[in-house]
C-alpha cells in the first residue's frame, strides 16, 4: 500500500519510513537531524506565537538556548569534533555561548 499525501498520520509511521530507508535513530547523525528539526520548529513557534507583541526575556532566552543547542549538535556530530582534542571542542562551545549570550543581551535592550 502506497502512502498518499492525504493519509492521516498513524503511530509508527516514522519508524516504518526509517526502516524502509535503512536509517536508524541509533546513528548519531540521524538522531541529530531529528533533534535539529524539533528545535527549529520549537524556536519558530516561540518566535511566531504573537507577532504583534514583542517577545519577553524568557522566550528570548529559550530561543537563544535552542540556537546554542543546535550549534552544539552541529559542532559535535556534523563537524566531527566529538572525537577531536578537548581544547577544540571547548573553544567552539565557548564561542557558541559567547555569541548566543551577546545576541541575547542585545535583543533584551
Backbone bond lengths (Angstrom), bond angles and torsions (degrees), N, CA, C in turn:
res aa  C-N    CA-C-N  psi(-1)  N-CA   C-N-CA  omega(-1)  CA-C   N-CA-C  phi
1 X - - - 1.454 - - 1.522 108.90 -
2 X 1.317 116.58 122.90 1.453 120.87 179.30 1.520 110.28 -84.61
3 X 1.361 117.19 134.47 1.465 118.46 176.10 1.520 110.04 -72.21
4 X 1.322 115.85 141.70 1.455 120.85 177.77 1.514 109.65 -106.47
5 X 1.322 115.21 166.89 1.463 120.19 -179.34 1.520 111.50 -66.35
6 X 1.336 116.92 -26.52 1.461 119.07 -177.46 1.528 112.19 -94.69
7 X 1.328 117.32 5.51 1.460 119.66 -179.50 1.526 110.34 -66.12
8 X 1.318 115.34 138.65 1.457 118.86 179.73 1.521 109.19 -76.49
9 X 1.340 116.55 146.55 1.459 118.75 179.36 1.524 111.05 -65.82
10 X 1.309 115.40 134.31 1.457 120.51 179.19 1.517 108.41 -119.89
11 X 1.338 116.90 151.04 1.467 119.11 175.73 1.521 109.85 -59.60
12 X 1.300 115.77 139.06 1.455 120.61 178.96 1.510 114.53 86.40
13 X 1.320 117.98 -1.90 1.463 120.65 -178.15 1.524 111.14 -64.21
14 X 1.341 116.75 -40.80 1.458 120.45 178.85 1.521 109.96 -65.09
15 X 1.320 117.10 -40.61 1.459 121.30 -179.77 1.531 110.42 -62.61
16 X 1.340 116.77 -42.04 1.462 119.91 178.87 1.517 110.61 -67.31
17 X 1.328 117.54 -38.94 1.459 120.00 179.02 1.526 110.84 -64.48
18 X 1.336 116.64 -40.84 1.459 119.74 176.99 1.517 111.23 -65.45
19 X 1.330 116.74 -37.93 1.463 120.17 179.96 1.523 110.93 -66.58
20 X 1.322 117.41 -37.11 1.459 120.82 179.34 1.524 112.06 -66.46
21 X 1.318 116.77 -34.34 1.462 119.96 -179.10 1.519 112.14 -88.84
22 X 1.308 117.96 -7.24 1.459 121.13 -178.18 1.518 112.52 81.17
23 X 1.313 117.21 7.82 1.462 121.29 -179.44 1.524 109.62 -83.61
24 X 1.297 115.63 156.14 1.456 120.93 178.80 1.521 108.70 -142.28
25 X 1.332 116.08 141.69 1.457 119.41 177.19 1.520 111.35 -74.47
26 X 1.326 116.85 -6.69 1.461 119.48 175.81 1.529 111.34 -75.11
27 X 1.309 116.92 -18.17 1.463 120.18 176.66 1.526 107.94 -80.47
28 X 1.340 117.21 131.62 1.468 120.15 -174.25 1.531 113.95 -57.79
29 X 1.312 118.68 -38.38 1.466 120.19 -177.98 1.523 111.40 -66.96
30 X 1.323 117.74 -38.38 1.463 120.11 179.07 1.522 111.57 -68.77
31 X 1.318 116.33 -42.91 1.466 119.97 177.90 1.525 110.11 -64.84
32 X 1.339 116.74 -38.86 1.471 120.13 178.80 1.519 110.87 -65.01
33 X 1.323 117.75 -40.08 1.472 120.13 177.98 1.518 111.16 -62.02
34 X 1.319 116.31 -41.98 1.456 119.77 178.65 1.528 111.06 -64.62
35 X 1.331 117.31 -43.93 1.471 120.78 178.04 1.527 111.53 -64.64
36 X 1.336 117.21 -38.65 1.462 120.15 177.90 1.522 111.04 -63.50
37 X 1.317 116.62 -41.83 1.468 120.19 179.09 1.530 110.77 -65.09
38 X 1.320 116.88 -43.15 1.470 119.74 179.18 1.529 111.75 -65.17
39 X 1.335 116.96 -42.57 1.468 120.15 179.30 1.520 111.16 -66.12
40 X 1.323 116.84 -37.04 1.462 120.23 177.76 1.522 110.63 -65.48
41 X 1.318 116.87 -44.47 1.464 120.14 178.49 1.518 112.37 -63.23
42 X 1.320 116.58 -40.08 1.464 120.15 179.13 1.525 111.48 -66.64
43 X 1.330 117.05 -43.57 1.469 118.52 179.76 1.527 111.25 -67.80
44 X 1.336 117.38 -34.63 1.463 120.06 175.85 1.525 110.39 -64.68
45 X 1.328 116.36 -44.57 1.470 120.04 179.90 1.522 110.93 -62.62
46 X 1.324 117.09 -39.24 1.467 119.52 178.10 1.525 111.52 -65.86
47 X 1.322 116.34 -40.28 1.461 119.88 -178.14 1.512 113.99 -73.11
48 X 1.322 117.38 -27.54 1.462 120.94 -175.43 1.522 113.78 -107.36
49 X 1.322 117.79 11.25 1.469 118.83 -175.15 1.519 112.52 -66.49
50 X 1.312 118.39 -34.03 1.474 121.98 178.28 1.520 107.78 -147.85
51 X 1.329 117.59 83.98 1.466 119.84 -174.82 1.530 114.70 -63.79
52 X 1.336 117.79 -18.87 1.461 119.62 -178.64 1.533 112.06 -84.34
53 X 1.339 117.83 -8.99 1.473 121.19 178.78 1.520 109.45 -117.76
54 X 1.334 117.11 145.18 1.472 118.45 175.49 1.527 110.39 -71.44
55 X 1.317 114.72 151.40 1.466 119.78 179.67 1.519 110.30 -73.35
56 X 1.298 116.47 145.25 1.454 121.33 175.50 1.519 110.59 -79.25
57 X 1.325 116.89 166.89 1.465 119.95 -178.08 1.530 113.40 -62.32
58 X 1.332 117.92 -32.38 1.459 119.78 -179.93 1.533 110.87 -67.90
59 X 1.324 117.01 -42.28 1.467 120.36 177.89 1.525 110.54 -65.27
60 X 1.337 116.75 -40.72 1.466 119.74 177.29 1.519 111.42 -63.35
61 X 1.327 116.25 -41.35 1.459 120.03 178.62 1.525 110.56 -61.22
62 X 1.321 117.32 -42.42 1.459 120.82 179.45 1.526 111.10 -66.12
63 X 1.319 117.64 -40.11 1.471 120.77 178.69 1.527 110.61 -63.63
64 X 1.324 117.76 -44.41 1.462 119.92 179.93 1.524 111.60 -72.49
65 X 1.325 117.81 -30.02 1.468 120.32 174.47 1.528 110.12 -66.78
66 X 1.328 116.94 -39.96 1.464 120.06 175.74 1.528 110.99 -64.59
67 X 1.324 117.18 -38.62 1.465 120.18 177.49 1.525 110.79 -63.88
68 X 1.324 116.91 -40.67 1.461 120.41 176.86 1.518 111.91 -65.04
69 X 1.335 116.56 -40.14 1.459 121.05 177.43 1.528 110.76 -62.60
70 X 1.334 116.10 -42.87 1.461 119.70 178.46 1.526 110.86 -63.89
71 X 1.321 117.11 -40.87 1.459 120.16 176.90 1.518 111.81 -62.91
72 X 1.332 116.69 -40.05 1.457 121.19 177.88 1.527 110.87 -61.85
73 X 1.341 116.90 -42.28 1.465 120.02 177.55 1.526 111.41 -62.41
74 X 1.314 116.65 -44.16 1.468 120.14 179.91 1.522 110.49 -62.17
75 X 1.328 116.60 -44.65 1.470 120.68 -179.49 1.526 110.78 -63.01
76 X 1.310 117.55 -47.63 1.462 120.34 -175.55 1.524 112.96 -73.60
77 X 1.323 117.36 -46.02 1.462 119.92 -171.52 1.523 112.35 -90.32
78 X 1.332 117.48 -53.60 1.460 119.51 -171.32 1.526 113.48 -85.29
79 X 1.320 117.89 -29.23 1.465 119.60 175.76 1.527 111.21 -87.51
80 X 1.313 116.77 -7.99 1.451 121.20 175.66 1.512 115.10 73.44
81 X 1.323 117.68 22.79 1.458 119.66 -178.42 1.525 113.15 -85.94
82 X 1.314 117.33 3.65 1.464 119.56 177.05 1.528 110.44 -63.08
83 X 1.313 116.40 -32.10 1.470 120.52 -179.55 1.524 112.23 -105.27
84 X 1.320 117.51 6.64 1.462 121.60 -179.95 1.528 110.20 -78.23
85 X 1.319 117.37 167.69 1.464 119.50 176.10 1.531 111.46 -56.60
86 X 1.313 115.26 146.45 1.464 122.38 -175.30 1.527 111.95 -55.94
87 X 1.330 117.59 -36.87 1.459 121.49 -178.78 1.517 111.08 -56.47
88 X 1.341 118.50 -46.61 1.465 121.23 -176.87 1.525 111.63 -69.40
89 X 1.314 116.64 -38.44 1.473 119.40 177.21 1.516 110.66 -61.47
90 X 1.325 117.14 -48.63 1.451 120.47 -177.56 1.517 112.29 -70.24
91 X 1.326 117.61 -31.55 1.466 120.71 176.78 1.525 110.39 -63.09
92 X 1.335 117.20 -47.10 1.462 119.52 -179.99 1.526 112.01 -70.10
93 X 1.321 117.18 -35.20 1.470 118.87 176.56 1.523 111.12 -66.69
94 X 1.315 117.39 -38.92 1.468 120.59 177.20 1.524 110.27 -65.31
95 X 1.335 116.99 -39.28 1.462 120.56 177.74 1.527 110.21 -62.53
96 X 1.341 117.30 -43.44 1.469 120.67 177.82 1.528 111.20 -61.20
97 X 1.319 116.11 -43.48 1.462 120.68 179.26 1.528 110.89 -63.19
98 X 1.327 116.34 -42.18 1.462 120.73 179.27 1.527 111.63 -63.69
99 X 1.319 116.80 -47.84 1.472 120.54 -178.79 1.529 110.96 -64.16
100 X 1.319 117.50 -47.00 1.472 119.90 179.51 1.528 111.09 -63.91
101 X 1.324 117.35 -39.46 1.460 120.79 178.24 1.522 112.57 -65.29
102 X 1.344 116.48 -43.00 1.475 119.55 177.94 1.523 111.64 -64.64
103 X 1.321 116.80 -43.56 1.472 119.04 178.98 1.525 111.74 -65.40
104 X 1.327 117.23 -36.37 1.456 120.22 175.88 1.526 110.58 -64.47
105 X 1.329 116.57 -43.59 1.467 120.13 178.16 1.515 112.22 -61.74
106 X 1.322 117.30 -42.42 1.464 120.98 179.82 1.531 110.07 -66.90
107 X 1.347 116.90 -40.36 1.466 120.29 -178.13 1.521 111.93 -67.72
108 X 1.334 117.19 -27.74 1.470 119.96 -179.30 1.529 113.03 -83.02
109 X 1.321 117.63 -9.48 1.484 119.53 178.92 1.500 112.79 -67.52
